[in-house]
Amino acid sequence: MAEHRYSAADITILEFDDSVRTRTAMYFRASRESPELATRVLSEVVGHALHPATRVGPPHTARAHAEISADLAFSVEDDLTDALDDQGRPRPGYYDSLLGPDRWLSGAAAALSGRTVVEVWRDGRGFRQELAGLRPLGAPEEFEPSAGGGTRLSCELDPALFAPGSAITTDLDSLDLHGTHCPEPHGGHVTIRDLRTSREWAAPNAGRP
């Protein structure tokens, strides 16, 4: 049998958003064929707010609030402002978006979305950017924010990337926001409001944002 020698021609390098769409289980622990994928996307984005990158903040200290507005649409807001530098200017992230490696799961959620809006604000200055997938439709635009600081991610998941009939679960008690490696499965400050059922859920043993 002839020996096959691998070369650069045998290697395919995927862009980050292509990798997410091709290998969703690597990011969300569910394949594109799984009816649980949409729920996992929401859970992981909220969970990442509770377990941010070390540079951003310690775990279980951020306050987060999520709203489910449709079967494949949600927003997540927290009080972290890592997309702004010390001068209050946007840090360039993936493809010059407001989502960088510190928000890689939010970036992965955007990669599975037809439309995403990212907003970040601090000290009276805010920036908003619309994305198609993870690709910006333009540079961040300034807006007049509310008091304090925070980041809001609003995603409209792309139905073409999900199994037919997919929907974020209405059983909010079943959401796993901490994963298998978190030593405090009930820590954090998070509420989730499901506008489809008018139900609001708060993380067990946690304060409200």
C-alpha positions, 0 to 999 in steps of 0.5 A: 500500500502506497504511503500517503503524505499529508501536505498543506493542500490536505489542511482546511482552515476554517474561519471562526464563524464557519467553524461554529456552524460546522461543529456546533457541538464543540461550542454548545454541546449539541449538534445542528440536528439536535432539538436542544441546540437553541436552548444550549445557545441561550444557556451558554451565553448566559453561563458565560456572563456568570463565568467570564474570562479571567481578565474580565472579572471573577466568576459569579459576580456579574449580574445578568438578565435575559429575555426570550422574545420568540422561539429562536430569539433572545437577548442577554444583558450583563454589567460587564464592559470588556468591549471598551478600553480604558478610554471608553473606546471600542476594542476591535473583536472578531472581524472588527465587531464588538465581540472579541475572544473574551466573549467567544461564546457570544461570538459563537451565538452570533455566528448562528444568527441571521441578525445580531445587535451588540450594545456596550456602554459605560460612563455615559457613552455607548456603542451599538453595532449590527451584525449579520452572522458574526460579520459587522454591517458597519462600524460601531455607532454611538448612542446615549445609554442609560446609567451605569455600564453593561453589554447587551447581546440580542440574537435572532437565530437563523432557522436554516441552521437549526433542526425544523421546529427548533425552539428555546425551551419554556422549561426554564428550570431545566436550563444549565447555566454553570456546566460540569466544571463549575464548583458552585452550581447555584451561584450568580445573579441572573433572571430570565424572562420568557415573553412567550409565557410571561414567566420570570425565572431567577437563578436558585439561591441568587440575588436578582439583578 
